[in-house]
Amino acid sequence: MTDPTTTTTEQRLQRLQDRAEIQELGVLYGYVMDERDERGIRQIFAPDAALRSQDGVFAADGIEDIVETYLGRFSALGPTNHFSHGHVVRFGDDPDRARGLLASHAEVSRNGVAMQVALRYKDEYVRNDGRWQFASRLMSYMYYLPVAELSELGDRNSVRAYGDQRPADWPEALYSETGSAWLHDYL
């Protein structure tokens, strides 16, 4: 990682601008999803991007596969409303690459059922032709519950998006052998 005491003012300003653009990318993702904007998907994901979900349902490589995956997803969804919360962005030595964590939730209508979703995204970003895009996106769920079942938030099997009961992906400190060790890469 670049030493902040040896960077120029111009480099620090560029880094601030890059951070703002990447954080805006995270917000735009929600709008693109809510509007089912195929053109937008093609703009926010890099041509060779990867899309994954921790539960294995999403596994797409390259922009055409990502577009097809989202278009298929939209067919099961009615209106959606995505919200972005905290967005942590970290840079390394390559000025055209970064990684990040984004906390989010969404209100969705899935197969006619009003649901609420708690999401986390682990992202890698790349700058292509002066524009930041997703190089990879890994989404995970703490819960994906019908609004009527939000009282079951503490249930380990709180992902109900697919018509069955699946385990939550996080908090990993409770559910994973390695716990939240991955988080230390961002601290």
C-alpha positions in Angstrom: 0.0 0.0 0.0 1.2 3.5 -0.7 2.7 5.4 2.2 0.5 8.5 2.8 3.5 10.4 4.1 5.2 10.2 0.8 2.3 10.9 -1.6 1.8 14.3 -3.2 -1.2 16.5 -2.6 -2.3 15.7 -6.2 -2.0 11.9 -5.5 -4.1 12.3 -2.3 -6.7 14.3 -4.1 -6.9 11.7 -6.9 -7.4 9.0 -4.3 -10.3 11.0 -2.7 -11.9 11.4 -6.1 -11.4 7.7 -6.8 -13.0 6.8 -3.5 -16.0 9.0 -4.2 -16.5 7.5 -7.7 -16.3 4.0 -6.3 -18.8 4.7 -3.6 -21.1 6.3 -6.2 -20.7 3.1 -8.2 -22.1 1.1 -5.2 -25.1 3.4 -5.1 -25.7 3.3 -8.8 -25.8 -0.5 -8.6 -29.0 -0.2 -6.6 -30.6 2.1 -9.1 -29.5 -0.1 -12.0 -31.0 -3.2 -10.3 -34.3 -1.3 -9.3 -34.7 -0.1 -12.9 -33.7 -3.4 -14.5 -31.4 -1.4 -16.7 -29.4 -3.8 -19.0 -27.4 -1.0 -20.4 -26.5 0.1 -16.9 -25.3 -3.4 -16.0 -23.0 -3.3 -19.0 -21.6 0.1 -17.8 -21.0 -0.8 -14.1 -19.4 -4.2 -14.6 -16.1 -4.7 -16.4 -16.2 -6.9 -19.5 -14.4 -9.7 -17.7 -16.1 -9.2 -14.3 -17.2 -12.1 -12.1 -20.4 -12.2 -10.0 -20.8 -14.6 -7.2 -23.1 -15.2 -4.2 -21.8 -16.8 -1.0 -24.6 -19.4 -1.2 -23.5 -20.4 -4.7 -26.7 -19.3 -6.5 -24.9 -16.6 -8.4 -21.9 -17.7 -10.5 -21.4 -15.6 -13.6 -18.2 -14.8 -15.5 -18.0 -12.1 -18.1 -20.4 -9.4 -18.9 -22.7 -11.5 -21.1 -23.1 -14.1 -18.4 -23.7 -11.4 -15.7 -26.4 -9.7 -17.8 -28.1 -13.0 -18.4 -28.0 -13.8 -14.7 -29.5 -10.5 -13.7 -32.2 -10.7 -16.4 -33.2 -14.1 -15.1 -33.2 -12.8 -11.6 -35.5 -9.9 -12.6 -38.1 -12.4 -13.9 -38.7 -13.6 -10.4 -38.8 -10.1 -8.9 -41.4 -7.5 -8.9 -40.5 -4.0 -7.7 -37.2 -3.7 -5.7 -35.8 -0.8 -3.6 -32.0 -1.1 -2.8 -30.4 1.0 -0.1 -26.6 1.4 0.3 -25.2 2.0 3.8 -21.6 2.1 4.8 -19.0 1.6 2.1 -15.4 0.9 2.9 -12.9 1.3 0.0 -9.2 0.2 0.2 -6.5 0.9 -2.3 -3.2 -1.0 -3.0 -0.3 0.0 -5.1 -2.1 -0.2 -8.4 -3.9 3.1 -8.9 -6.5 1.4 -11.2 -7.6 -1.2 -8.7 -9.3 -1.2 -5.4 -11.4 -3.4 -3.1 -14.4 -2.7 -0.9 -17.1 -3.7 1.5 -20.6 -2.4 1.1 -23.5 -2.9 3.6 -26.9 -2.8 2.0 -30.5 -3.9 2.3 -33.3 -4.2 -0.2 -37.0 -4.3 -0.1 -38.2 -6.7 -2.8 -41.3 -8.4 -4.1 -40.2 -12.0 -5.0 -42.8 -14.2 -6.6 -45.5 -11.9 -5.2 -44.2 -11.9 -1.6 -42.9 -8.7 0.0 -39.5 -9.5 1.4 -36.6 -7.6 3.1 -33.0 -8.6 2.5 -29.8 -7.7 4.4 -26.9 -7.8 2.0 -23.2 -7.4 2.1 -21.0 -7.0 -0.9 -17.3 -7.8 -1.1 -16.1 -6.1 -4.2 -13.0 -5.6 -6.4 -13.0 -2.5 -8.6 -11.1 -1.7 -11.8 -10.7 1.5 -13.7 -11.4 1.0 -17.4 -11.1 4.0 -19.8 -11.2 6.4 -16.9 -14.3 4.8 -15.3 -14.5 2.7 -12.2 -16.4 -0.7 -12.6 -16.9 -3.9 -10.7 -14.2 -6.4 -11.4 -15.8 -8.9 -9.1 -18.8 -8.8 -6.7 -19.5 -11.4 -4.0 -22.9 -10.9 -2.3 -24.0 -12.5 0.9 -27.2 -12.5 3.0 -27.8 -12.3 6.7 -31.5 -12.7 6.0 -33.9 -12.7 3.1 -37.3 -12.9 4.8 -40.9 -12.2 4.0 -41.8 -9.0 5.8 -44.3 -11.1 7.9 -41.4 -13.3 9.1 -38.9 -10.5 10.1 -39.5 -11.6 13.7 -37.4 -14.7 12.8 -34.4 -12.5 12.2 -32.2 -14.4 14.7 -33.0 -17.8 13.1 -29.8 -19.3 11.5 -31.9 -20.5 8.5 -33.2 -17.0 7.7 -32.6 -17.0 3.9 -36.0 -17.7 2.4 -35.5 -16.3 -1.1 -35.7 -19.7 -2.9 -38.8 -21.2 -1.4 -36.9 -23.1 1.3 -35.0 -22.3 4.4 -31.2 -21.8 4.0 -28.5 -20.7 6.4 -27.5 -17.1 6.7 -24.1 -16.3 5.3 -23.2 -14.0 8.2 -22.3 -13.0 10.8 -19.4 -15.2 10.1 -18.2 -14.8 13.6 -21.1 -17.1 14.6 -21.3 -19.4 11.6 -17.8 -19.9 10.1 -14.8 -21.8 11.4 -12.5 -18.9 10.4 -14.9 -16.4 11.9 -14.5 -12.8 10.8 -10.7 -13.1 10.1 -11.4 -11.8 6.6 -12.4 -8.4 8.1 -8.9 -7.8 9.3 -7.8 -7.2 5.7 -9.9 -4.0 5.7 -8.9 -2.7 9.1 
